[in-house]
């Protein structure tokens, strides 16, 4: 199997315009099995953070995120998944590979009750005060470890949304997770993927993943790469950050994160 090892000039231009790309098959069956094995070990240890919710009929739903699994499994950074992801990030961020910082997290949506991931921008959750005056530069490679279908929670993206400022609100009264208040969903593209396929998106691209209403789990892995931020032309007040910090501290005290 020939796997992607770089982007064409046309793909680079499309990413610049849309803020995301579908990469097709990204890992072979052998590495997919390795990633699934590590993933399931992490879930079995119950190390993740839960994002809770309730459907209109009162059903309790949730998803689990496990941050930085590479801390427990450093061999992840030796996989071709990591090395090829970093190569693509280097191209898009125009930064040498060795100057990029990487971090990953797992996202698990259990069968039937795996909740949706609200419309959001990744960089809205970053607490560093420098991002009020500096523009972050980062991309995320998202890989499906199971088929991600329209019923199991595939990704959706809003093309071009990485170039615009969004208004953010908290998803509920307790969570520290913020979502885009008024996403332009009429232009959104739903992107089903087969197991082993991947996408890549800009840290400001507005995206969403639906609930898992299927009878199979949906496992996914997100790998982020960061380059040095650049000065903003105008400051971004990021008005939600003080309350986000308070909510995170409160949830930590309650052992909810």
N, C-alpha and C positions, 0 to 999 in steps of 0.2 A: 504494500500500500504506500503510495506517495502522499506525504503529508505536507501541508503548507509550511514554507520556511522563509517567507518574505512577502511584501506587498508590492504590487505594480504601481506605476505612476498614476494610472487611472483609479486604482483603489485608494491611493493616498488622497487624490482630489475628491473622491466621493466621500471619504471620511471627513475631510475638511468641510464639506458642504452639509452632510447629514448628521455628523457626530457619532456615527456607528457603522459597523460593517458586520456582515455574516461571513464567517471564515470557513464554513463547511467542516468536513471531518478533520479533527485536530489531534486526536490521539488514536493509536492503534488498539486492537483488542487486548493485547498483553498489558499495556500501560493503563487502559481503562479498568482492568481487573485489579491492578495494584491500587489505583486511586479509590476504587470502590471499597477495597479491603480496609484502607486507612480510614476512610470516611466512616465506615460502620463501626470501627473501633472507637472513634471519637464519639459517635452517638451513644454507644454502649456505656461510655463513662459518664454520660449525662453532664457534659461540661458546657453546654450551650446556653445562650440567652433566649428567652421565649418572648415572641411578640404575639400577644393574645388578642382575641376578638370574639364577636358573636354575630351570627348570621341573622337575617330578618325573621327566621322561624325559631330563633332562640338557641340554635346549635352552637356550642362552644368550639372555637377554632383557634389554631395557633400555627406558628412556624418557629423553627429553631435555627439560630445562627451560632456557629462555633468560631470564635475569632482566633486567628494566628495558630492554626494547627501545626504549622512548621516548627513551632517551639517544642512540641512533643515529638514530632517526626521530621527532624532536620533533613532526612533523606529526600524529602519532597523537593528540596532545592537542587537535587542532583538529577531530577527527571528531565526528559526532553520536553515535557509539557512546560516546565519552568523556563528552560533555556530558549525555546522557540517563542514563548510568550514575551520574554524580555527582548528578544530580537525585534519583534513587531513593535513593541512599545518604544524601543530605541529609534526606529524609523519614524514613527508618528510624532514623538516628542522631540526629535532632532537632537538627541542627547546620547553620548556614548553609553553602551550597556553598563560599564563598570560604575557609572555615575548615577544610575537609577537605584532607588530604594524599592523593595518589594514587600508586600504583605498579602496574606490571603485569608479567606473565611469560607466556611461551609454554610449552605442554606438548605434546610430540609423541610419538605412539605409532605406530611404523612397522607396516606390515602384517605379520601373522603373529607377530612377535617383540616387539611393544610390551608391556612388562610392566605388571602392575597397579600402581595407586597405593594403598598400604596404608591401612587405616582410620586417620584422623588428625584432629586439630584444628589449624587453621592457626596459632593463637596459641601452640601448643606449641613452634614452631620459632623464636619471637622471643626474642632473646638479652638484651634490655634488662632490667637488674636491677630497674627500677621496677615491672615487672609482678608482682613478689612482693607488693607492697603496693597496687598500683593495677590495677583491672580494665580490660583493653583494650576499646575500642569500635571495631569495624571490621566491614565487610561485603565480600564478594567477589562480583563479577558474573562468571560463567563462561559463555563463549559458544562454541558448537560451530561450527567452520569447515567441518567435514565432518559428515555424519550420524553421530551418536554412538549406536550400537545396543548391544544386549545382548552382541553378539560383538565389537564394535570398541572398547568401553571407555567406556560411558556412566556418568554419575554415579549414585551411590546415597547417600541421606541417612538418618540415624536421627532421626526427629522428636523434638523436645524435648531432645535431647542437649546443647544449648547451655546448659542450666540446671544441669547436673550436673558434678561433678569427675570427671575420668578419670585412670586410672593409665597411665603411658606406659613403653614399652620401646624400645630401639633395634632396627631391623629386621634387623641383622646385626652382625658383629663389627667392621666397618670403617666403615660409613656413619654420617653424622651425622643421619640422618633418624629421627625417633621416630614410633611408631605407638601407638594405643590398645591396651592389653594385652588387654582383655576387652570388646570392643564388643557391644552388645545387638543383634546382627544379625537376630534374629528379628522385630524391628519395622522393619527397614530397608525403604526404598522405592527401587526401581530406576527411573531416570528417563531413558529414551531421548529424544533430541532430534534434530530435523532440522537441517541446516546453516542457520545464521543465527538459530537459537533460543538462548535463554539462561536461566540460573537465577541466583538470588542467595541467598547463605547467610551466616549469622553466623560470626564468626571462631572460635567455640567449637563450632559444629555438627560432629558427627562425620560424616565423609563418606569416600567410596571411589570409585575408578573402576577398572573391571575391565581385564583384559588385552585386547589387540587380537589376536584369533585370526582376524580376517577377512582378506580379500585386498586391503583398501584401507587407506590411512593414516588416522589420526584426529588431526586438528589441532584444538587448542583454545587459547583465550586467556582468561586470568584477570586481572581488574582489581580491585585492592583500594583501598578508601578508609578512612582512619583519622580518627577524631575524638579529642579529648583524653580520656585515660583518667580514670576516677573512682576514689576510694579504695575498697579492698575492706573488707568488714565483718570479714573474718578474713584474715590473710596466707596466701598460697599459696607453699609452700616451693620448688616447681618444682625438685625434687631432681635432675632429669636434666641441668640446664643446665651445671654445671661440666664434666661429661664431654662434652657436646655441643661446648662451646668447645674442649676439647682435641682432639676428633676433627676439627673443622673446621680447626684450626691444622695438624694433622698432614697432612690431605689437601691443604691449600694448599701445604705444603712439598713434597709429592709431585706438585704440579701436577695434582691430581685435581679441583680446583674452580677 
